[in-house]
Amino acid sequence: MKVAIYSRVIDDDQYSKVQQLLDELDKENIHPVIYKPFYEMIQSSVRFSEKTTLFNDSGDLTDAIDFLISLGGDGTLLDTVTLVRDKNIPVLGINFGRLGFLASIGSKELHIAVQSLVKRTILIDKRSLIHLDASKPLFGDVPYGLNEFAIHKTDTSPMIKIHTYLNGEFLNTYWADGVIVATPTGSTGYSLSCNGPVVFPESSSFVITPVAPHNLNVRPIIVPDDNIISFEIEGRTDHFICALDSRKELVDKKVQLAVRNESFTLSLVRLNENNFLQTLRNKLSWGLDTRN
């Protein structure tokens, strides 16, 4: 078995956890394939087995890779979308960060996680992605994201007008700082912080959530993800910001934009005992009352 390992950066006190993971993999004769910049960051502090190889980018992840392990928080796991792409390599998120909606497996569960991979006692969730079509090429050859697509005014500009259409039919003009179109996975991210609803991962929907709307009666709306959502932007400045997850581009307001459901999905690994309801209760402290 070959397992790719990806991370951006970790704290010094987490090197021991990385070492534990590598030791667990070595015990099970699993070959680690480590993201090269991460390897170079930790090589002086961590021991590697002779089986260790490196990868630089998505092109190095072949069919021989059985799983990809993301070490970090949800932002790190979102990065794996640009690596895995349409290869259907299952991604397992180990939470070295804080909240961990996506990277929901705790660093204390490393042994259990590796054993689950070996014994295949795992569940794989198919998470939908959102795809951006634009009249000007944006986001290179990865115009899709796992959490959300967002339109936002630049930092110093006044609010913008975002004319929004569903399958060509006018929906609304949002006078706001921006608009988020979230996948069910992304409903617990940026959209939630703007009062959007929590949506179950298998809901086959998009959540359209305004950011700081001028009209207070404008509320988030859930639409089926077989809709094509298109936008026209007006504003006092010539540019606005487009974002796919954590990636951003400055875009001319004349650019035409539309989002739709991506044709492929991300395979997200979870352990049998971890499900969406448990994640909600644990991460949002639902059911807890400080009076008790």
N, C-alpha and C positions, 0 to 999 in steps of 0.2 A: 504494500500500500504506500502511496505517496500523498503527502499532505503539504500544501503550500501554507506559509505563514506570512501574514502581512501586518505591519504596524507602522505608524508614523513616528511617534515618539512616546517613550514611557519614562516614568520617574525612576531615580536611582534605587529607591527601595522596592521596585518591582522586578529588578533583575533576577532575584531569587525565584520569583514565580515563572519567569521565562525559562530559567534553568530547570525548574521542576517539570515544566511542560516538555522540554526537550528530552529530559531523562525518561519521562513516561512514554514518549514516542519511541525512544531507543529500546526500552524494555520490550515493546511489542513489535520490534523490527519494522517500524514505520519510517520511511525515508522523508526527512523534512526538506522542503524546497523553500528557501527563505528570501524574502524581498531584499534585494541587494543593499539599498540605502539603510534599511533597518539592520541588516547584518553588520555593515560597516560601523554603525553606531554602537553596537553592543559587543563586538567581537573581542574586545579587550577585557570584558567582564564576565563572559559566558563561555562555557565549554561546549564544543560542537562535536557530534559524532562524525566518523569518516564518511558516512552516507550523505552528509549534508551537501546540497547543491543550492544554486542561487537562481533567481529570476529577476529580470529588469522591468518587464512590462507585460501587457496582456498577451502579446504574441508568444511569450515563453510558456504560457499556461496551456499545455496540450491535454489531449484526452487521457493521458497517463495520470493526471492529478485527480485523486478521488474526492478530496475536500479542500477547502480553503479556510483557515482559521484566522479570524480577525482579532488582534489583541489591542484593546483600547476601549473607547466609548462608542456611542452611536455614530458620531462623526467619522470615526475610523472605518466602521462597517459600511457607511454610505460610500466611502471611497472604493470599496471592493466592487461596486457596480461597474465602475470604469475599467476594472481588471477582468472580471468574470464575463461581462457582456452577455452574449447569447450562447456561451459555452455550456451552460447548465451545470456548472460545478457548484455543489452545495456549499453554502457558507455558514460557518459556526462562529458566533460572536462570543468571545470571552471578555467580560466586563472589567476592564482596568480603569474605567472612568467613573462617573458619578451616577447619573440616573439609570441609563441602560435599559431602554425599552426594547431595542433591537438586539444589542449585545447583552442578553438577559442571563447568561450563564456566569455565575460568580467565579472569581479567581480561586476560591476555596474548593471549587468543584472540578479542578483540573483532572484528577484521577478518574472521577466518574465520567467526565466528558470523553476522555481518551478511551476508556473501556466501552462506552456506548458506541463510539465510532468503530471500534474493532468488532464488537458483537452485532453491530447494526441495529441496536435497540434504540433507535432514534425515530423522530417524526420529521418530515420535511414539509414545510409550508411553502406553497407557491405564492409569492408576493407579486402583485401587478406593478407595472412601471408606467410612468407617464412620459410620452414622447412629444417633442417640440418640432413643429414644422414652421419654417420662417422663409420670407422672401429673400433673405440674405443668410448665408451659412453661419450658424452659431454653434458653439460648443464642439467644434471639430467633428470627429466621427463618433462622439458619444452624446447625441442630443436627447438624452433621456435620463430620468432620475427615479429613485425609489420613493422619496418622501413627497416632494412637491415641485411645482413650477410656480415662480412668483414674479410679478411685475411690481416695481417699486420706484418711487421718485428718487432722484439723487439727493444727497444729504442736505443740501442747502436750498433746494428748489421748493416752490409752493406745491400744494397737492395737485394731482393730475386727474384727468377725466379718462376713464377706461370704459369704452363702449364694448359690451360683451354680447356674444351671439352663441346660440346653441343650434348647431346644424344650419347655420345661416339665418336663423330667426332671432330677432332682437330679444335679449333678456333684460338688460339693465345697463345704465350708465353709472359707474361707480365714481363718485367724487371722493377721492380718498388718497392716502399716502401710497396705497398699492392694493393688489389683489393676489390672493394665494389660490392655486388649484392643487389640492392635496389628494393623494391616493389614500386608500384606507390605512395603509401603513403610516403615512405622513399625518394622519388625523391627530396623532398624539404628539406632534412636533410643533412647528411654527403656527399652524392653523389653530391648534388648541390654545396657544398663548394669546391668540386674537379672538377667543371665545367661540371657536369652532367646535362642533360636536365630536365625540369619540365614535369612530366607526369600526366595526369588526373587520378584520383583515380580508375575509372572504366575501365582502359585501358587494363587490363589482360596481363600484361607484366612485365619483369624484366629489370632493367638498370644495365649493367656491366660497372663500372667506375674504371679506374686505378688511383692509388694514387701516384702522383709524378713519372710518367713513365720516364724511361731513353730515350726511343725513342719518340720524340715529335710528330710523325705522328700517334701515337696510341691514339684513341679517344673513348669516351663512345659509347656503342652500346645498342640498345633496342632489346630485343628478346621476343617472346611469352612465357608466363609463363607455357605453357605445356611442355617446355623443361626441361630436367634434366641437370644441369650444374655441372660438376665435375672438380676436381683440383688435380694436383700433384705439390709438392713444392720442390724446390732446394734452397740451401743457404749455406753460410759458417758456420752458426751456426746450432745447432741441433734442435732448437725450433723456433716457430713463434707464433703469437697471433691470436686467433679466437674470433670474437665478434658477438653476436646477440643483436642488439640494444645497450644497455649500459652494458650488461653482457659480461665478457671476460674470456677466459681460455688460458693458455700457453700449446701449443700442440707440440708434437714431429713431425718432418717433414716427418716421415714415415707413419703417419696417413693418410688414404684415406678419402676424403671429397666430398660430393655432396649435392647440394641444389635443392629443388623443391617447387612447390606451395603446401601449407598446405591444408588438406582436409576440414578444416572448416575456418570460417572467424570471424572477430571482428565486432560487431555491434556498430557503432559510432553514437551517437545522435547529431543532429544539429537542431537549430531553423529554422523555415521556411525561415526567411529572410537572413540566413547566408548560402552562397554557396561557392564553390571552387574559382570561379572567384573573388568574393568579398574578400576572404581571400588573394589571390595573390595580389590584388591591395592594400589592407590595410597593409599587412605584408611586402611586397617588395617595396612599394611605387611606383608601376607602374603607369604611367600617370602623375606623379608629376614632375615638372621642377622648379628648384630654380630660374630660370630666370623670371618665371611668378609672 
